[in-house]
Amino acid sequence: MDTLYQCPYCGEPDALDLESDVDMDSPGDQVFVRDCSVCCQPWTVTVHVSTTGTRSVTIDR
């Protein structure tokens, strides 16, 4: 399922499909890079998966 996040460069909303990028069975931090579909700048996406399966997402330049 796509979730909208705000681009840290241009501020436009853009979708990420975390279900295909994140292994929910592996607790800890998972880091990957995605380009904004609006301004093409790279985002560093960090997803933290807790031992209970809860996830938090941070997007940085």
mmCIF file of the N, C-alpha and C atoms, coordinates in Angstrom:
data_MODEL
# 
_entry.id   MODEL 
# 
loop_
_atom_site.group_PDB 
_atom_site.id 
_atom_site.type_symbol 
_atom_site.label_atom_id 
_atom_site.label_alt_id 
_atom_site.label_comp_id 
_atom_site.label_asym_id 
_atom_site.label_entity_id 
_atom_site.label_seq_id 
_atom_site.pdbx_PDB_ins_code 
_atom_site.Cartn_x 
_atom_site.Cartn_y 
_atom_site.Cartn_z 
_atom_site.occupancy 
_atom_site.B_iso_or_equiv 
_atom_site.pdbx_formal_charge 
_atom_site.auth_seq_id 
_atom_site.auth_comp_id 
_atom_site.auth_asym_id 
_atom_site.auth_atom_id 
_atom_site.pdbx_PDB_model_num 
ATOM 1   N N  . MET A 1 1  ? 0.832  -1.162 0.000  1.00 0.00 ? 1  MET A N  1 
ATOM 2   C CA . MET A 1 1  ? 0.000  0.000  0.000  1.00 0.00 ? 1  MET A CA 1 
ATOM 3   C C  . MET A 1 1  ? 0.890  1.243  0.000  1.00 0.00 ? 1  MET A C  1 
ATOM 4   N N  . ASP A 1 2  ? 0.593  2.179  -0.880 1.00 0.00 ? 2  ASP A N  1 
ATOM 5   C CA . ASP A 1 2  ? 1.354  3.425  -0.953 1.00 0.00 ? 2  ASP A CA 1 
ATOM 6   C C  . ASP A 1 2  ? 0.951  4.368  0.178  1.00 0.00 ? 2  ASP A C  1 
ATOM 7   N N  . THR A 1 3  ? 1.959  5.025  0.747  1.00 0.00 ? 3  THR A N  1 
ATOM 8   C CA . THR A 1 3  ? 1.738  6.033  1.769  1.00 0.00 ? 3  THR A CA 1 
ATOM 9   C C  . THR A 1 3  ? 2.393  7.311  1.280  1.00 0.00 ? 3  THR A C  1 
ATOM 10  N N  . LEU A 1 4  ? 1.718  8.448  1.462  1.00 0.00 ? 4  LEU A N  1 
ATOM 11  C CA . LEU A 1 4  ? 2.267  9.727  1.020  1.00 0.00 ? 4  LEU A CA 1 
ATOM 12  C C  . LEU A 1 4  ? 3.195  10.312 2.078  1.00 0.00 ? 4  LEU A C  1 
ATOM 13  N N  . TYR A 1 5  ? 4.337  10.805 1.605  1.00 0.00 ? 5  TYR A N  1 
ATOM 14  C CA . TYR A 1 5  ? 5.313  11.491 2.449  1.00 0.00 ? 5  TYR A CA 1 
ATOM 15  C C  . TYR A 1 5  ? 5.697  12.790 1.764  1.00 0.00 ? 5  TYR A C  1 
ATOM 16  N N  . GLN A 1 6  ? 6.108  13.776 2.540  1.00 0.00 ? 6  GLN A N  1 
ATOM 17  C CA . GLN A 1 6  ? 6.502  15.070 1.991  1.00 0.00 ? 6  GLN A CA 1 
ATOM 18  C C  . GLN A 1 6  ? 7.977  15.048 1.624  1.00 0.00 ? 6  GLN A C  1 
ATOM 19  N N  . CYS A 1 7  ? 8.279  15.468 0.406  1.00 0.00 ? 7  CYS A N  1 
ATOM 20  C CA . CYS A 1 7  ? 9.663  15.532 -0.058 1.00 0.00 ? 7  CYS A CA 1 
ATOM 21  C C  . CYS A 1 7  ? 10.429 16.570 0.769  1.00 0.00 ? 7  CYS A C  1 
ATOM 22  N N  . PRO A 1 8  ? 11.622 16.213 1.296  1.00 0.00 ? 8  PRO A N  1 
ATOM 23  C CA . PRO A 1 8  ? 12.399 17.172 2.084  1.00 0.00 ? 8  PRO A CA 1 
ATOM 24  C C  . PRO A 1 8  ? 13.047 18.265 1.227  1.00 0.00 ? 8  PRO A C  1 
ATOM 25  N N  . TYR A 1 9  ? 12.972 18.147 -0.089 1.00 0.00 ? 9  TYR A N  1 
ATOM 26  C CA . TYR A 1 9  ? 13.540 19.159 -0.979 1.00 0.00 ? 9  TYR A CA 1 
ATOM 27  C C  . TYR A 1 9  ? 12.472 20.122 -1.489 1.00 0.00 ? 9  TYR A C  1 
ATOM 28  N N  . CYS A 1 10 ? 11.471 19.598 -2.199 1.00 0.00 ? 10 CYS A N  1 
ATOM 29  C CA . CYS A 1 10 ? 10.485 20.463 -2.846 1.00 0.00 ? 10 CYS A CA 1 
ATOM 30  C C  . CYS A 1 10 ? 9.197  20.609 -2.047 1.00 0.00 ? 10 CYS A C  1 
ATOM 31  N N  . GLY A 1 11 ? 8.997  19.763 -1.038 1.00 0.00 ? 11 GLY A N  1 
ATOM 32  C CA . GLY A 1 11 ? 7.815  19.864 -0.194 1.00 0.00 ? 11 GLY A CA 1 
ATOM 33  C C  . GLY A 1 11 ? 6.564  19.223 -0.759 1.00 0.00 ? 11 GLY A C  1 
ATOM 34  N N  . GLU A 1 12 ? 6.654  18.665 -1.948 1.00 0.00 ? 12 GLU A N  1 
ATOM 35  C CA . GLU A 1 12 ? 5.486  18.031 -2.558 1.00 0.00 ? 12 GLU A CA 1 
ATOM 36  C C  . GLU A 1 12 ? 5.254  16.638 -1.964 1.00 0.00 ? 12 GLU A C  1 
ATOM 37  N N  . PRO A 1 13 ? 4.003  16.215 -1.883 1.00 0.00 ? 13 PRO A N  1 
ATOM 38  C CA . PRO A 1 13 ? 3.729  14.850 -1.419 1.00 0.00 ? 13 PRO A CA 1 
ATOM 39  C C  . PRO A 1 13 ? 4.123  13.835 -2.491 1.00 0.00 ? 13 PRO A C  1 
ATOM 40  N N  . ASP A 1 14 ? 4.647  12.709 -2.058 1.00 0.00 ? 14 ASP A N  1 
ATOM 41  C CA . ASP A 1 14 ? 5.047  11.643 -2.971 1.00 0.00 ? 14 ASP A CA 1 
ATOM 42  C C  . ASP A 1 14 ? 4.781  10.310 -2.268 1.00 0.00 ? 14 ASP A C  1 
ATOM 43  N N  . ALA A 1 15 ? 4.514  9.296  -3.033 1.00 0.00 ? 15 ALA A N  1 
ATOM 44  C CA . ALA A 1 15 ? 4.119  8.004  -2.471 1.00 0.00 ? 15 ALA A CA 1 
ATOM 45  C C  . ALA A 1 15 ? 5.304  7.051  -2.361 1.00 0.00 ? 15 ALA A C  1 
ATOM 46  N N  . LEU A 1 16 ? 5.311  6.295  -1.267 1.00 0.00 ? 16 LEU A N  1 
ATOM 47  C CA . LEU A 1 16 ? 6.265  5.207  -1.076 1.00 0.00 ? 16 LEU A CA 1 
ATOM 48  C C  . LEU A 1 16 ? 5.474  3.935  -0.783 1.00 0.00 ? 16 LEU A C  1 
ATOM 49  N N  . ASP A 1 17 ? 5.885  2.842  -1.392 1.00 0.00 ? 17 ASP A N  1 
ATOM 50  C CA . ASP A 1 17 ? 5.282  1.547  -1.112 1.00 0.00 ? 17 ASP A CA 1 
ATOM 51  C C  . ASP A 1 17 ? 6.209  0.807  -0.170 1.00 0.00 ? 17 ASP A C  1 
ATOM 52  N N  . LEU A 1 18 ? 6.026  1.026  1.126  1.00 0.00 ? 18 LEU A N  1 
ATOM 53  C CA . LEU A 1 18 ? 6.926  0.439  2.113  1.00 0.00 ? 18 LEU A CA 1 
ATOM 54  C C  . LEU A 1 18 ? 6.763  -1.069 2.229  1.00 0.00 ? 18 LEU A C  1 
ATOM 55  N N  . GLU A 1 19 ? 5.600  -1.586 1.874  1.00 0.00 ? 19 GLU A N  1 
ATOM 56  C CA . GLU A 1 19 ? 5.376  -3.033 1.982  1.00 0.00 ? 19 GLU A CA 1 
ATOM 57  C C  . GLU A 1 19 ? 6.359  -3.804 1.101  1.00 0.00 ? 19 GLU A C  1 
ATOM 58  N N  . SER A 1 20 ? 6.724  -3.246 -0.038 1.00 0.00 ? 20 SER A N  1 
ATOM 59  C CA . SER A 1 20 ? 7.652  -3.946 -0.931 1.00 0.00 ? 20 SER A CA 1 
ATOM 60  C C  . SER A 1 20 ? 9.116  -3.670 -0.591 1.00 0.00 ? 20 SER A C  1 
ATOM 61  N N  . ASP A 1 21 ? 9.382  -2.609 0.186  1.00 0.00 ? 21 ASP A N  1 
ATOM 62  C CA . ASP A 1 21 ? 10.763 -2.217 0.495  1.00 0.00 ? 21 ASP A CA 1 
ATOM 63  C C  . ASP A 1 21 ? 11.240 -2.628 1.882  1.00 0.00 ? 21 ASP A C  1 
ATOM 64  N N  . VAL A 1 22 ? 10.317 -2.952 2.781  1.00 0.00 ? 22 VAL A N  1 
ATOM 65  C CA . VAL A 1 22 ? 10.670 -3.197 4.179  1.00 0.00 ? 22 VAL A CA 1 
ATOM 66  C C  . VAL A 1 22 ? 10.357 -4.638 4.556  1.00 0.00 ? 22 VAL A C  1 
ATOM 67  N N  . ASP A 1 23 ? 11.328 -5.277 5.210  1.00 0.00 ? 23 ASP A N  1 
ATOM 68  C CA . ASP A 1 23 ? 11.127 -6.619 5.736  1.00 0.00 ? 23 ASP A CA 1 
ATOM 69  C C  . ASP A 1 23 ? 10.612 -6.484 7.165  1.00 0.00 ? 23 ASP A C  1 
ATOM 70  N N  . MET A 1 24 ? 9.295  -6.657 7.343  1.00 0.00 ? 24 MET A N  1 
ATOM 71  C CA . MET A 1 24 ? 8.668  -6.471 8.647  1.00 0.00 ? 24 MET A CA 1 
ATOM 72  C C  . MET A 1 24 ? 9.062  -7.555 9.648  1.00 0.00 ? 24 MET A C  1 
ATOM 73  N N  . ASP A 1 25 ? 9.715  -8.619 9.193  1.00 0.00 ? 25 ASP A N  1 
ATOM 74  C CA . ASP A 1 25 ? 10.160 -9.689 10.086 1.00 0.00 ? 25 ASP A CA 1 
ATOM 75  C C  . ASP A 1 25 ? 11.560 -9.449 10.634 1.00 0.00 ? 25 ASP A C  1 
ATOM 76  N N  . SER A 1 26 ? 12.199 -8.338 10.241 1.00 0.00 ? 26 SER A N  1 
ATOM 77  C CA . SER A 1 26 ? 13.561 -8.030 10.682 1.00 0.00 ? 26 SER A CA 1 
ATOM 78  C C  . SER A 1 26 ? 13.559 -6.758 11.525 1.00 0.00 ? 26 SER A C  1 
ATOM 79  N N  . PRO A 1 27 ? 13.495 -6.885 12.846 1.00 0.00 ? 27 PRO A N  1 
ATOM 80  C CA . PRO A 1 27 ? 13.525 -5.688 13.698 1.00 0.00 ? 27 PRO A CA 1 
ATOM 81  C C  . PRO A 1 27 ? 14.833 -4.908 13.513 1.00 0.00 ? 27 PRO A C  1 
ATOM 82  N N  . GLY A 1 28 ? 14.737 -3.607 13.686 1.00 0.00 ? 28 GLY A N  1 
ATOM 83  C CA . GLY A 1 28 ? 15.902 -2.737 13.546 1.00 0.00 ? 28 GLY A CA 1 
ATOM 84  C C  . GLY A 1 28 ? 15.680 -1.709 12.465 1.00 0.00 ? 28 GLY A C  1 
ATOM 85  N N  . ASP A 1 29 ? 16.757 -1.041 12.074 1.00 0.00 ? 29 ASP A N  1 
ATOM 86  C CA . ASP A 1 29 ? 16.687 0.000  11.048 1.00 0.00 ? 29 ASP A CA 1 
ATOM 87  C C  . ASP A 1 29 ? 16.970 -0.576 9.674  1.00 0.00 ? 29 ASP A C  1 
ATOM 88  N N  . GLN A 1 30 ? 16.170 -0.138 8.710  1.00 0.00 ? 30 GLN A N  1 
ATOM 89  C CA . GLN A 1 30 ? 16.386 -0.476 7.311  1.00 0.00 ? 30 GLN A CA 1 
ATOM 90  C C  . GLN A 1 30 ? 16.452 0.845  6.558  1.00 0.00 ? 30 GLN A C  1 
ATOM 91  N N  . VAL A 1 31 ? 17.513 1.030  5.782  1.00 0.00 ? 31 VAL A N  1 
ATOM 92  C CA . VAL A 1 31 ? 17.756 2.298  5.103  1.00 0.00 ? 31 VAL A CA 1 
ATOM 93  C C  . VAL A 1 31 ? 17.842 2.049  3.599  1.00 0.00 ? 31 VAL A C  1 
ATOM 94  N N  . PHE A 1 32 ? 17.163 2.915  2.842  1.00 0.00 ? 32 PHE A N  1 
ATOM 95  C CA . PHE A 1 32 ? 17.240 2.838  1.387  1.00 0.00 ? 32 PHE A CA 1 
ATOM 96  C C  . PHE A 1 32 ? 17.060 4.235  0.810  1.00 0.00 ? 32 PHE A C  1 
ATOM 97  N N  . VAL A 1 33 ? 17.364 4.390  -0.468 1.00 0.00 ? 33 VAL A N  1 
ATOM 98  C CA . VAL A 1 33 ? 17.281 5.690  -1.145 1.00 0.00 ? 33 VAL A CA 1 
ATOM 99  C C  . VAL A 1 33 ? 16.212 5.613  -2.218 1.00 0.00 ? 33 VAL A C  1 
ATOM 100 N N  . ARG A 1 34 ? 15.365 6.635  -2.259 1.00 0.00 ? 34 ARG A N  1 
ATOM 101 C CA . ARG A 1 34 ? 14.348 6.773  -3.290 1.00 0.00 ? 34 ARG A CA 1 
ATOM 102 C C  . ARG A 1 34 ? 14.427 8.186  -3.842 1.00 0.00 ? 34 ARG A C  1 
ATOM 103 N N  . ASP A 1 35 ? 14.142 8.353  -5.122 1.00 0.00 ? 35 ASP A N  1 
ATOM 104 C CA . ASP A 1 35 ? 14.108 9.676  -5.735 1.00 0.00 ? 35 ASP A CA 1 
ATOM 105 C C  . ASP A 1 35 ? 12.683 10.214 -5.722 1.00 0.00 ? 35 ASP A C  1 
ATOM 106 N N  . CYS A 1 36 ? 12.544 11.508 -5.449 1.00 0.00 ? 36 CYS A N  1 
ATOM 107 C CA . CYS A 1 36 ? 11.241 12.163 -5.507 1.00 0.00 ? 36 CYS A CA 1 
ATOM 108 C C  . CYS A 1 36 ? 10.735 12.122 -6.942 1.00 0.00 ? 36 CYS A C  1 
ATOM 109 N N  . SER A 1 37 ? 9.481  11.760 -7.125 1.00 0.00 ? 37 SER A N  1 
ATOM 110 C CA . SER A 1 37 ? 8.933  11.694 -8.482 1.00 0.00 ? 37 SER A CA 1 
ATOM 111 C C  . SER A 1 37 ? 8.612  13.075 -9.038 1.00 0.00 ? 37 SER A C  1 
ATOM 112 N N  . VAL A 1 38 ? 8.664  14.108 -8.194 1.00 0.00 ? 38 VAL A N  1 
ATOM 113 C CA . VAL A 1 38 ? 8.394  15.466 -8.649 1.00 0.00 ? 38 VAL A CA 1 
ATOM 114 C C  . VAL A 1 38 ? 9.689  16.196 -9.016 1.00 0.00 ? 38 VAL A C  1 
ATOM 115 N N  . CYS A 1 39 ? 10.663 16.261 -8.063 1.00 0.00 ? 39 CYS A N  1 
ATOM 116 C CA . CYS A 1 39 ? 11.887 17.036 -8.303 1.00 0.00 ? 39 CYS A CA 1 
ATOM 117 C C  . CYS A 1 39 ? 13.120 16.158 -8.563 1.00 0.00 ? 39 CYS A C  1 
ATOM 118 N N  . CYS A 1 40 ? 12.974 14.842 -8.446 1.00 0.00 ? 40 CYS A N  1 
ATOM 119 C CA . CYS A 1 40 ? 14.035 13.861 -8.732 1.00 0.00 ? 40 CYS A CA 1 
ATOM 120 C C  . CYS A 1 40 ? 15.202 13.871 -7.744 1.00 0.00 ? 40 CYS A C  1 
ATOM 121 N N  . GLN A 1 41 ? 15.082 14.594 -6.636 1.00 0.00 ? 41 GLN A N  1 
ATOM 122 C CA . GLN A 1 41 ? 16.137 14.599 -5.621 1.00 0.00 ? 41 GLN A CA 1 
ATOM 123 C C  . GLN A 1 41 ? 16.070 13.296 -4.818 1.00 0.00 ? 41 GLN A C  1 
ATOM 124 N N  . PRO A 1 42 ? 17.231 12.811 -4.346 1.00 0.00 ? 42 PRO A N  1 
ATOM 125 C CA . PRO A 1 42 ? 17.235 11.549 -3.599 1.00 0.00 ? 42 PRO A CA 1 
ATOM 126 C C  . PRO A 1 42 ? 16.836 11.744 -2.130 1.00 0.00 ? 42 PRO A C  1 
ATOM 127 N N  . TRP A 1 43 ? 15.991 10.850 -1.652 1.00 0.00 ? 43 TRP A N  1 
ATOM 128 C CA . TRP A 1 43 ? 15.612 10.812 -0.245 1.00 0.00 ? 43 TRP A CA 1 
ATOM 129 C C  . TRP A 1 43 ? 16.339 9.662  0.406  1.00 0.00 ? 43 TRP A C  1 
ATOM 130 N N  . THR A 1 44 ? 16.779 9.849  1.625  1.00 0.00 ? 44 THR A N  1 
ATOM 131 C CA . THR A 1 44 ? 17.255 8.737  2.439  1.00 0.00 ? 44 THR A CA 1 
ATOM 132 C C  . THR A 1 44 ? 16.099 8.355  3.353  1.00 0.00 ? 44 THR A C  1 
ATOM 133 N N  . VAL A 1 45 ? 15.588 7.165  3.153  1.00 0.00 ? 45 VAL A N  1 
ATOM 134 C CA . VAL A 1 45 ? 14.440 6.687  3.916  1.00 0.00 ? 45 VAL A CA 1 
ATOM 135 C C  . VAL A 1 45 ? 14.947 5.695  4.956  1.00 0.00 ? 45 VAL A C  1 
ATOM 136 N N  . THR A 1 46 ? 14.665 5.972  6.228  1.00 0.00 ? 46 THR A N  1 
ATOM 137 C CA . THR A 1 46 ? 15.016 5.062  7.311  1.00 0.00 ? 46 THR A CA 1 
ATOM 138 C C  . THR A 1 46 ? 13.729 4.557  7.932  1.00 0.00 ? 46 THR A C  1 
ATOM 139 N N  . VAL A 1 47 ? 13.580 3.248  7.951  1.00 0.00 ? 47 VAL A N  1 
ATOM 140 C CA . VAL A 1 47 ? 12.410 2.629  8.565  1.00 0.00 ? 47 VAL A CA 1 
ATOM 141 C C  . VAL A 1 47 ? 12.899 1.824  9.759  1.00 0.00 ? 47 VAL A C  1 
ATOM 142 N N  . HIS A 1 48 ? 12.364 2.153  10.923 1.00 0.00 ? 48 HIS A N  1 
ATOM 143 C CA . HIS A 1 48 ? 12.691 1.390  12.128 1.00 0.00 ? 48 HIS A CA 1 
ATOM 144 C C  . HIS A 1 48 ? 11.536 0.446  12.410 1.00 0.00 ? 48 HIS A C  1 
ATOM 145 N N  . VAL A 1 49 ? 11.840 -0.846 12.484 1.00 0.00 ? 49 VAL A N  1 
ATOM 146 C CA . VAL A 1 49 ? 10.844 -1.862 12.811 1.00 0.00 ? 49 VAL A CA 1 
ATOM 147 C C  . VAL A 1 49 ? 11.139 -2.348 14.229 1.00 0.00 ? 49 VAL A C  1 
ATOM 148 N N  . SER A 1 50 ? 10.148 -2.220 15.116 1.00 0.00 ? 50 SER A N  1 
ATOM 149 C CA . SER A 1 50 ? 10.334 -2.658 16.498 1.00 0.00 ? 50 SER A CA 1 
ATOM 150 C C  . SER A 1 50 ? 10.149 -4.171 16.590 1.00 0.00 ? 50 SER A C  1 
ATOM 151 N N  . THR A 1 51 ? 10.456 -4.716 17.732 1.00 0.00 ? 51 THR A N  1 
ATOM 152 C CA . THR A 1 51 ? 10.307 -6.159 17.938 1.00 0.00 ? 51 THR A CA 1 
ATOM 153 C C  . THR A 1 51 ? 8.842  -6.578 17.944 1.00 0.00 ? 51 THR A C  1 
ATOM 154 N N  . THR A 1 52 ? 7.944  -5.617 18.128 1.00 0.00 ? 52 THR A N  1 
ATOM 155 C CA . THR A 1 52 ? 6.510  -5.916 18.092 1.00 0.00 ? 52 THR A CA 1 
ATOM 156 C C  . THR A 1 52 ? 5.909  -5.701 16.707 1.00 0.00 ? 52 THR A C  1 
ATOM 157 N N  . GLY A 1 53 ? 6.729  -5.266 15.729 1.00 0.00 ? 53 GLY A N  1 
ATOM 158 C CA . GLY A 1 53 ? 6.256  -5.072 14.363 1.00 0.00 ? 53 GLY A CA 1 
ATOM 159 C C  . GLY A 1 53 ? 5.806  -3.665 14.041 1.00 0.00 ? 53 GLY A C  1 
ATOM 160 N N  . THR A 1 54 ? 5.891  -2.758 15.012 1.00 0.00 ? 54 THR A N  1 
ATOM 161 C CA . THR A 1 54 ? 5.550  -1.368 14.763 1.00 0.00 ? 54 THR A CA 1 
ATOM 162 C C  . THR A 1 54 ? 6.670  -0.719 13.965 1.00 0.00 ? 54 THR A C  1 
ATOM 163 N N  . ARG A 1 55 ? 6.312  0.133  13.012 1.00 0.00 ? 55 ARG A N  1 
ATOM 164 C CA . ARG A 1 55 ? 7.356  0.789  12.227 1.00 0.00 ? 55 ARG A CA 1 
ATOM 165 C C  . ARG A 1 55 ? 7.232  2.297  12.315 1.00 0.00 ? 55 ARG A C  1 
ATOM 166 N N  . SER A 1 56 ? 8.376  2.961  12.240 1.00 0.00 ? 56 SER A N  1 
ATOM 167 C CA . SER A 1 56 ? 8.424  4.414  12.160 1.00 0.00 ? 56 SER A CA 1 
ATOM 168 C C  . SER A 1 56 ? 9.308  4.768  10.978 1.00 0.00 ? 56 SER A C  1 
ATOM 169 N N  . VAL A 1 57 ? 8.955  5.849  10.297 1.00 0.00 ? 57 VAL A N  1 
ATOM 170 C CA . VAL A 1 57 ? 9.630  6.245  9.061  1.00 0.00 ? 57 VAL A CA 1 
ATOM 171 C C  . VAL A 1 57 ? 10.211 7.635  9.221  1.00 0.00 ? 57 VAL A C  1 
ATOM 172 N N  . THR A 1 58 ? 11.476 7.803  8.808  1.00 0.00 ? 58 THR A N  1 
ATOM 173 C CA . THR A 1 58 ? 12.128 9.098  8.767  1.00 0.00 ? 58 THR A CA 1 
ATOM 174 C C  . THR A 1 58 ? 12.655 9.306  7.360  1.00 0.00 ? 58 THR A C  1 
ATOM 175 N N  . ILE A 1 59 ? 12.412 10.486 6.804  1.00 0.00 ? 59 ILE A N  1 
ATOM 176 C CA . ILE A 1 59 ? 12.899 10.813 5.460  1.00 0.00 ? 59 ILE A CA 1 
ATOM 177 C C  . ILE A 1 59 ? 13.797 12.035 5.576  1.00 0.00 ? 59 ILE A C  1 
ATOM 178 N N  . ASP A 1 60 ? 15.028 11.892 5.091  1.00 0.00 ? 60 ASP A N  1 
ATOM 179 C CA . ASP A 1 60 ? 16.008 12.981 5.147  1.00 0.00 ? 60 ASP A CA 1 
ATOM 180 C C  . ASP A 1 60 ? 16.598 13.229 3.772  1.00 0.00 ? 60 ASP A C  1 
ATOM 181 N N  . ARG A 1 61 ? 17.290 14.341 3.680  1.00 0.00 ? 61 ARG A N  1 
ATOM 182 C CA . ARG A 1 61 ? 18.015 14.668 2.443  1.00 0.00 ? 61 ARG A CA 1 
ATOM 183 C C  . ARG A 1 61 ? 19.215 13.782 2.288  1.00 0.00 ? 61 ARG A C  1 
# 
